[in-house]
Amino acid sequence: MLDDKDEVYREIAFDIAKARAAFDKEIEDHLEELAYEDGFEDGEESGIQKVISSMRSNGLSIEEISRVTNISIDEIMEIVKDC
């Protein structure tokens, strides 16, 4: 049979385990959110690069692409040179 002190220790250990599980879940959720945001940003950047490449290969000038996309000429030149 457990005495009062052992029962208190067991309850504390249980509370600590619950708090740890909640903390781990919060961290996991945060990491998933960060991974999603990174993936979204990578996908968005990749899509922009594809659109600019396509516009350029269809004969639009850097200036026209800049005007249509609101992306600076320098940024467009950087994207085009990587393609």
N, C-alpha and C positions, 0 to 999 in steps of 0.2 A: 504494500500500500504506500502511496506517495504521501510524504508529509507536506505541510503548507509551503515550506521553502521550495521543495521540488516542484510543486504545482505552479508556483509563481515563476520559476525558471522555465518551465515548460510553456507557460503562457507568453512569457517574454520571447522565447525562441520562436514560437508560432507567429507572434506579432512582427518580429524581425523578418521572418520568412515571407510573410504577406507584403510587408513594405518593400522588400527586395524584389519580389515578383512584380509589384506595381511599378517600381523604378525601372526594372529591366524592360517592361512593356512600353513605358514612356520613351526610353532610349531607342528601342526598336522602332517605334512609330516615328520618332524624329529622324532616324537614319533612313527609313523608307521614304519619308517626305523629301529629305535632301537628295536621295538617289533619283526620285521622280523629277525633282526640279532640275538636276543636272542633266538627266536624259532629255527632258523637255527642251532645255536650252541648247543641248547638242543637236537635237532634231531640228529645232528652229534655225540654228545657224547653218546646218547642212541644207535645209530647204532654201534658205536665202541664197546660199552659194549656187545651188542648182538653178534657181530662177535667174540669177544674174548671168550665169554661164550660158543659159539658154537664150537670154535676151541678146547677149554679145554674139553668140553664134548665129543668131538670126539677123545680124547686121546693125543692131542699135549701137550707137556710139556710147562711150563712157559718160559723156555729158547727158545724153538722153536717159540712160539708165539711172543716173544720179537724180535727174529731175523727176522721173517716174517713181523711184523708190524712196526718195528723201535720204539716201545714203550718200555720204561724202564721196567725192571723186577719188580721194586717196584710199578710202576703204574699198571702193570698187576695184581700183587698180590692184590692190593687194589680193583681193579675191580672184580676179581674173588671172593674175600671174601664177597663182597656185593651181589653176585648172589646166 
